[in-house]
Amino acid sequence: MRGFFITIEGIDGAGKSTQARMLAAWLRERGREVVVTREPGGTRLGEHLRRALLDGEAQVSPAAELLLYAADRAQHIEQVIRPALAEDRTVVCERYADSTAAYQGYGRGLDLEFVHRLNWFVTSGLEPDLTLLLDLPPQRARERMTGTPDRLERETAAFHQRVAQGYQELARAHPQRIRVIDAALAPEQVFRQVAQVVSDCLDERGRSVKGGEE
């Protein structure tokens, strides 16, 4: 049996890392083997690419940005995601192909058809079983950010608004896979939504989680 593949998406500041950690702990309490990973990153090559892509001083063209994210994903799938799924593990990944469509397609204005074809080529059609879209207005997300902003976090409000709108378009196009979560609440309240959606999805697939406290 192939493992279960969950991705967590949303604009910068939506709380993806927090929800990934909480979800992994919740699943482990219920007896599932979980691999938590992220894009860009997740592999040695990916971490090098992450530093280059998010370097606040770097000048990266939209086309170069798109191809660097694609290279990161190709390595990540081969080295981390497919092996984990082959071992019947649950993969929880912060960002995946939807991020490329939202940021480089909608945000940068690159040709969406080409972005989708590139994603398909890189992933060989490997889609998440479930995508959790943490929905948060860009201004609220910006208010949550702490520390020195990275290259993408420094982008204009208009850019982040286009990304947020792109995610909504993707959610409307893929309602069975992408489930929208209200991320404006406290982390614990957000996670209650996450846990319910994941539990329902696993039930639908005949892979219910049991044990632990809800």
C-alpha positions, 0 to 999 in steps of 0.5 A, spaced: 500 500 500 502 506 498 503 511 503 499 518 504 501 524 501 499 531 505 501 538 502 500 544 506 500 551 502 498 558 503 502 565 503 508 567 507 506 568 514 499 563 514 502 558 519 504 552 515 510 550 519 506 550 525 500 546 522 505 541 519 508 540 526 502 539 530 499 535 524 505 530 524 505 529 532 497 528 532 498 523 526 504 519 530 500 519 536 495 515 532 500 510 530 502 513 523 509 513 521 510 520 518 515 524 514 515 532 515 519 535 509 519 542 506 520 545 499 524 548 497 529 544 501 528 537 504 534 534 501 542 537 501 541 540 494 534 543 496 537 546 502 542 550 498 537 552 493 533 554 498 538 559 501 539 561 494 532 562 492 530 566 499 537 570 500 534 577 501 540 580 497 539 576 491 537 578 484 533 572 481 529 573 474 522 570 474 524 564 469 530 562 473 526 562 480 521 557 476 527 553 474 530 553 481 524 551 484 523 545 479 530 543 480 529 542 488 522 539 487 525 534 482 530 532 487 526 532 493 521 527 490 526 522 488 530 522 494 525 523 500 517 523 497 517 517 493 521 513 498 517 515 504 510 513 500 513 506 497 514 505 505 507 506 506 509 512 510 505 519 511 508 525 508 507 532 510 510 537 506 510 544 506 509 547 499 509 543 493 507 544 486 501 549 488 506 554 490 509 554 484 503 555 480 501 560 485 507 564 486 511 563 479 504 563 475 499 568 478 504 572 482 510 573 477 505 572 471 509 567 468 505 562 463 500 558 467 500 553 462 507 552 461 508 552 469 503 546 470 506 542 464 513 543 468 510 541 474 507 535 471 514 533 468 518 534 474 513 530 479 511 525 473 504 526 475 505 525 483 499 529 486 498 530 493 492 525 496 490 532 500 492 539 500 491 543 506 490 551 504 491 555 510 487 561 508 489 568 511 489 575 508 496 578 506 495 584 510 494 579 516 500 574 514 504 580 514 503 582 521 505 575 523 511 575 520 517 576 525 525 577 524 528 579 517 524 578 511 527 573 506 527 575 498 519 573 497 517 576 503 520 583 501 515 583 495 510 588 494 503 587 497 500 587 490 504 581 489 502 577 495 495 579 493 496 576 486 499 569 490 493 569 495 488 570 489 492 564 485 491 559 491 483 561 491 483 559 483 487 553 485 482 551 490 476 552 486 479 548 480 481 542 485 475 542 490 476 534 492 484 535 493 485 542 496 481 544 502 481 551 505 482 552 512 481 558 516 488 560 518 486 567 521 484 563 528 489 561 534 493 556 532 490 551 536 483 553 533 486 552 526 489 545 527 482 543 530 480 544 522 486 541 520 485 534 524 478 534 522 479 535 514 485 530 515 481 525 519 475 525 514 479 524 508 483 518 511 476 515 513 474 516 505 480 512 503 479 507 508 485 509 512 482 511 519 486 514 524 485 511 531 487 513 538 490 519 542 485 525 544 481 529 539 
